[in-house]
């Protein structure tokens, strides 16, 4: 199962981070369970609270209805839907009562590098929900069932072989999830240029330190115009807007799921002061940081 941990003992609450923790006697790096098992083993209040897992979730709904929120967007899952949330995304479960399905938790390093690259597991901007149909849906369901069955078959194989089988079965599932209709998802990730992919990853690492396209262009060895064209082609926005959207997303996470002041968040995100941060946030979202926090918390009660 997993355990939640609150980093540090600061007087200001942070978004709770969830670290992967393998159950006793189980292989490390992956866990497979039913939603019924999740309900029995996890605290409902803890699951419904916003948290930031450090590992992947693959959730396939078999029956019922489930609302799951990922980064301020609610997704209503119906039977046959697959939800894929990535490490670092803020999420929380809705009411699990009456929903049945299977959940796979895995760390990125559990898969071999070739599979991880082919399935684009580091594409944090990929769509959270897949709705496969026909043969694709049957293939994904069978892959999930085989993985679930193998995970529960402890003692049938030597541990090293058991791990290899789990790794291969998980590879089948994530590859099918990455291509639910046999074609790219439509977000351009499969055909994205190397310049965009390098820029995307650099922004993820450095958006709290720099919001200047020129800084990323210099560190990556591209002209700023090259990055802008590549980002426009793959993400539909220019390089500067891409950076600003990532900063605004992190600001929303911190405002909605913590009690830090605007000045504290401004410093954390690399702004000179709270005034500059507030102007940036209002330009990006159309509202002030305080108004956003009030609206989000009022909306979720």
C-alpha positions as CSV (number, residue, x, y, z in Angstrom):
1,X,0.0,0.0,0.0
2,X,1.1,3.6,0.3
3,X,1.7,6.0,3.1
4,X,1.3,9.7,3.3
5,X,4.0,11.9,4.7
6,X,4.1,15.6,5.4
7,X,7.5,16.9,4.6
8,X,9.1,18.8,7.5
9,X,7.4,20.4,10.5
10,X,6.8,23.9,9.2
11,X,4.0,25.9,10.7
12,X,2.5,26.4,7.3
13,X,0.8,23.3,5.8
14,X,2.1,21.9,2.5
15,X,0.5,19.7,-0.1
16,X,0.8,16.2,1.4
17,X,3.2,14.0,-0.6
18,X,2.5,10.3,-1.0
19,X,5.6,8.1,-1.1
20,X,5.4,4.6,-2.6
21,X,5.7,1.9,0.1
22,X,5.5,-1.8,-0.9
23,X,3.4,-4.0,1.4
24,X,5.3,-6.5,3.5
25,X,6.4,-9.5,1.5
26,X,5.4,-7.9,-1.8
27,X,7.8,-6.8,-4.6
28,X,8.9,-3.3,-4.6
29,X,8.1,-0.8,-7.3
30,X,4.6,-2.0,-8.2
31,X,1.3,-2.8,-6.5
32,X,-2.0,-4.0,-7.9
33,X,-5.3,-4.1,-6.0
34,X,-9.0,-3.8,-6.5
35,X,-11.0,-0.8,-5.5
36,X,-12.7,-2.9,-2.9
37,X,-9.3,-3.7,-1.4
38,X,-8.4,0.0,-1.5
39,X,-11.6,0.9,0.4
40,X,-10.8,-1.8,3.1
41,X,-7.2,-0.7,3.5
42,X,-7.2,3.1,3.2
43,X,-8.8,5.9,5.1
44,X,-11.6,7.5,3.0
45,X,-10.9,10.9,4.3
46,X,-7.2,10.6,3.4
47,X,-8.0,9.5,-0.1
48,X,-10.5,12.3,-0.6
49,X,-8.0,14.9,0.5
50,X,-5.8,16.5,-2.2
51,X,-2.3,14.9,-2.3
52,X,0.6,14.7,-4.6
53,X,1.8,11.1,-5.2
54,X,5.4,10.4,-6.3
55,X,4.4,7.5,-8.5
56,X,2.0,6.5,-11.3
57,X,-1.7,5.5,-10.9
58,X,-3.5,3.4,-13.5
59,X,-7.1,3.0,-12.6
60,X,-9.5,1.0,-14.7
61,X,-13.2,1.1,-13.8
62,X,-15.2,-2.1,-14.2
63,X,-18.6,-0.9,-12.8
64,X,-20.3,2.0,-11.2
65,X,-19.2,5.6,-11.4
66,X,-16.2,7.4,-10.0
67,X,-15.2,11.1,-9.9
68,X,-11.4,11.6,-9.7
69,X,-9.8,15.0,-9.7
70,X,-6.4,15.7,-11.3
71,X,-4.9,19.2,-11.1
72,X,-8.2,21.0,-10.7
73,X,-10.1,19.1,-13.3
74,X,-12.7,16.5,-12.4
75,X,-12.9,13.4,-14.5
76,X,-16.1,11.3,-14.3
77,X,-15.1,7.7,-15.0
78,X,-17.5,5.2,-16.5
79,X,-17.0,1.4,-16.9
80,X,-14.2,0.7,-19.3
81,X,-12.4,4.0,-18.7
82,X,-8.8,4.1,-17.7
83,X,-7.3,7.0,-15.7
84,X,-3.6,7.6,-15.7
85,X,-2.2,10.1,-13.2
86,X,1.4,10.9,-13.2
87,X,3.9,11.6,-10.4
88,X,3.7,15.2,-9.0
89,X,0.1,15.8,-10.1
90,X,-2.2,16.8,-7.3
91,X,-5.2,14.5,-7.1
92,X,-8.0,13.2,-4.9
93,X,-10.5,10.4,-5.1
94,X,-14.3,11.0,-5.1
95,X,-16.7,8.7,-3.4
96,X,-15.5,5.1,-3.9
97,X,-18.8,3.6,-2.7
98,X,-20.3,1.5,-5.4
99,X,-17.3,1.8,-7.8
100,X,-15.5,-1.4,-8.7
101,X,-12.3,-1.7,-10.6
102,X,-8.6,-2.3,-10.4
103,X,-5.7,0.0,-9.5
104,X,-2.0,-0.2,-10.4
105,X,0.5,1.8,-8.6
106,X,4.1,1.9,-10.0
107,X,7.3,3.8,-9.8
108,X,8.7,5.0,-13.1
109,X,12.0,3.1,-12.5
110,X,10.1,-0.2,-12.3
111,X,9.8,-0.3,-16.1
112,X,12.7,-0.8,-18.4
113,X,13.9,2.4,-20.1
114,X,12.9,1.4,-23.6
115,X,9.3,0.7,-22.5
116,X,9.2,3.9,-20.5
117,X,10.3,5.9,-23.6
118,X,7.9,4.2,-25.9
119,X,4.9,4.6,-23.5
120,X,5.9,8.3,-22.9
121,X,5.5,7.8,-19.1
122,X,7.3,11.1,-18.5
123,X,4.8,13.0,-20.6
124,X,3.2,14.9,-17.7
125,X,1.0,16.7,-20.2
126,X,-0.7,13.6,-21.5
127,X,-4.5,13.2,-21.2
128,X,-5.5,11.7,-17.8
129,X,-8.4,9.6,-19.1
130,X,-8.4,7.0,-21.9
131,X,-11.7,5.6,-23.3
132,X,-10.7,2.6,-25.4
133,X,-13.3,0.8,-27.5
134,X,-13.6,-2.5,-29.3
135,X,-10.5,-4.6,-29.6
136,X,-8.4,-1.9,-27.8
137,X,-10.7,-2.1,-24.8
138,X,-10.6,-5.9,-24.7
139,X,-6.8,-5.9,-25.0
140,X,-6.4,-3.4,-22.2
141,X,-8.8,-5.2,-19.9
142,X,-7.0,-8.5,-20.5
143,X,-3.6,-6.9,-19.8
144,X,-5.0,-5.5,-16.5
145,X,-6.4,-8.9,-15.5
146,X,-3.2,-10.7,-16.3
147,X,-1.2,-8.2,-14.3
148,X,-3.6,-8.4,-11.3
149,X,-3.5,-12.2,-11.4
150,X,0.3,-12.4,-11.5
151,X,0.7,-9.9,-8.7
152,X,-1.4,-12.2,-6.5
153,X,0.4,-15.3,-7.5
154,X,3.1,-15.2,-4.9
155,X,5.1,-18.4,-4.5
156,X,4.4,-19.7,-7.9
157,X,7.8,-18.5,-9.3
158,X,11.2,-17.4,-7.9
159,X,11.0,-13.8,-6.8
160,X,13.4,-12.6,-9.6
161,X,11.3,-14.3,-12.3
162,X,8.1,-13.1,-10.7
163,X,9.4,-9.5,-10.9
164,X,10.3,-9.9,-14.5
165,X,6.9,-11.2,-15.4
166,X,5.2,-8.3,-13.5
167,X,7.5,-5.9,-15.4
168,X,6.6,-7.3,-18.8
169,X,2.9,-7.4,-18.0
170,X,3.0,-3.8,-16.8
171,X,4.8,-2.9,-20.0
172,X,1.9,-4.4,-22.1
173,X,-0.6,-2.4,-20.0
174,X,1.2,1.0,-20.2
175,X,1.9,0.6,-23.9
176,X,-1.8,-0.1,-24.6
177,X,-2.8,2.8,-22.4
178,X,-0.4,5.1,-24.3
179,X,-2.0,4.1,-27.6
180,X,-5.7,3.2,-26.7
181,X,-6.8,3.4,-30.3
182,X,-3.7,2.2,-32.0
183,X,-2.7,5.8,-32.8
184,X,-1.1,8.7,-30.9
185,X,-3.4,10.4,-28.4
186,X,-3.6,13.5,-30.4
187,X,-1.5,15.7,-28.1
188,X,1.4,15.6,-30.4
189,X,3.7,13.9,-28.0
190,X,4.6,11.0,-30.3
191,X,5.6,13.3,-33.2
192,X,7.0,16.1,-31.0
193,X,10.4,17.4,-31.9
194,X,13.5,16.7,-29.8
195,X,13.7,20.5,-29.2
196,X,10.2,20.6,-27.6
197,X,10.8,17.4,-25.5
198,X,14.0,18.8,-24.1
199,X,12.4,22.2,-23.5
200,X,9.4,20.6,-21.7
201,X,11.7,18.6,-19.4
202,X,13.9,21.6,-18.7
203,X,10.8,23.7,-17.8
204,X,9.7,21.0,-15.4
205,X,13.0,21.1,-13.6
206,X,13.6,24.9,-13.7
207,X,10.3,26.8,-13.7
208,X,10.8,28.0,-10.2
209,X,14.1,29.5,-11.1
210,X,13.5,31.1,-14.5
211,X,10.5,32.1,-16.7
212,X,12.7,33.4,-19.5
213,X,12.7,31.6,-22.8
214,X,16.2,32.9,-23.4
215,X,17.6,31.1,-20.4
216,X,16.2,27.8,-21.5
217,X,17.4,28.3,-25.1
218,X,20.9,29.1,-23.9
219,X,21.1,26.1,-21.6
220,X,19.7,23.7,-24.3
221,X,21.7,25.2,-27.2
222,X,18.8,26.4,-29.3
223,X,17.7,29.8,-30.5
224,X,14.7,31.2,-28.6
225,X,12.7,31.3,-31.9
226,X,13.4,27.6,-32.5
227,X,12.0,26.7,-29.0
228,X,8.9,28.8,-29.6
229,X,8.2,27.2,-33.0
230,X,8.8,23.7,-31.6
231,X,6.5,24.4,-28.6
232,X,3.8,25.9,-30.8
233,X,3.8,22.9,-33.1
234,X,3.7,20.3,-30.3
235,X,1.8,22.1,-27.5
236,X,-0.3,24.7,-29.3
237,X,1.2,27.6,-27.4
238,X,4.5,29.5,-27.6
239,X,7.4,28.8,-25.4
240,X,6.8,31.8,-23.0
241,X,3.1,30.8,-22.6
242,X,4.1,27.2,-21.9
243,X,6.4,28.3,-19.1
244,X,3.8,30.7,-17.6
245,X,1.1,28.0,-17.7
246,X,3.4,25.7,-15.7
247,X,4.1,28.3,-13.1
248,X,0.4,29.2,-12.9
249,X,-0.5,25.5,-12.3
250,X,2.0,25.2,-9.5
251,X,0.6,28.4,-8.0
252,X,-2.9,27.0,-8.1
253,X,-1.8,23.9,-6.4
254,X,-0.1,25.8,-3.6
255,X,-3.1,28.2,-3.2
256,X,-5.7,25.5,-3.2
257,X,-4.1,22.9,-1.0
258,X,-2.1,24.9,1.5
259,X,-2.3,28.0,3.7
260,X,0.9,29.7,2.6
261,X,0.7,33.5,2.1
262,X,1.0,35.1,-1.4
263,X,4.4,36.4,-0.4
264,X,5.6,32.9,0.6
265,X,4.3,31.4,-2.7
266,X,5.9,34.2,-4.6
267,X,9.2,33.5,-3.1
268,X,8.8,29.8,-3.7
269,X,8.1,30.3,-7.4
270,X,10.9,32.8,-8.0
271,X,9.0,36.1,-8.0
272,X,10.6,39.2,-6.5
273,X,7.6,40.0,-4.3
274,X,4.0,39.2,-3.7
275,X,2.8,42.2,-5.9
276,X,4.6,40.8,-9.0
277,X,3.3,37.3,-8.3
278,X,-0.3,38.7,-7.9
279,X,-0.1,40.6,-11.2
280,X,1.2,37.5,-13.0
281,X,-1.4,35.2,-11.5
282,X,-4.3,37.6,-12.4
283,X,-2.9,37.9,-15.9
284,X,-2.8,34.1,-16.3
285,X,-6.1,33.2,-14.6
286,X,-8.3,36.3,-14.6
287,X,-8.5,36.4,-10.8
288,X,-6.4,37.3,-7.8
289,X,-4.6,34.6,-5.8
290,X,-6.9,35.2,-2.8
291,X,-10.0,35.1,-4.9
292,X,-8.9,31.9,-6.5
293,X,-8.2,30.3,-3.1
294,X,-11.6,31.4,-1.8
295,X,-13.5,30.1,-4.9
296,X,-11.7,26.7,-4.9
297,X,-12.2,26.1,-1.2
298,X,-15.8,27.3,-1.3
299,X,-16.5,25.1,-4.3
300,X,-15.3,21.9,-2.6
301,X,-16.8,22.8,0.8
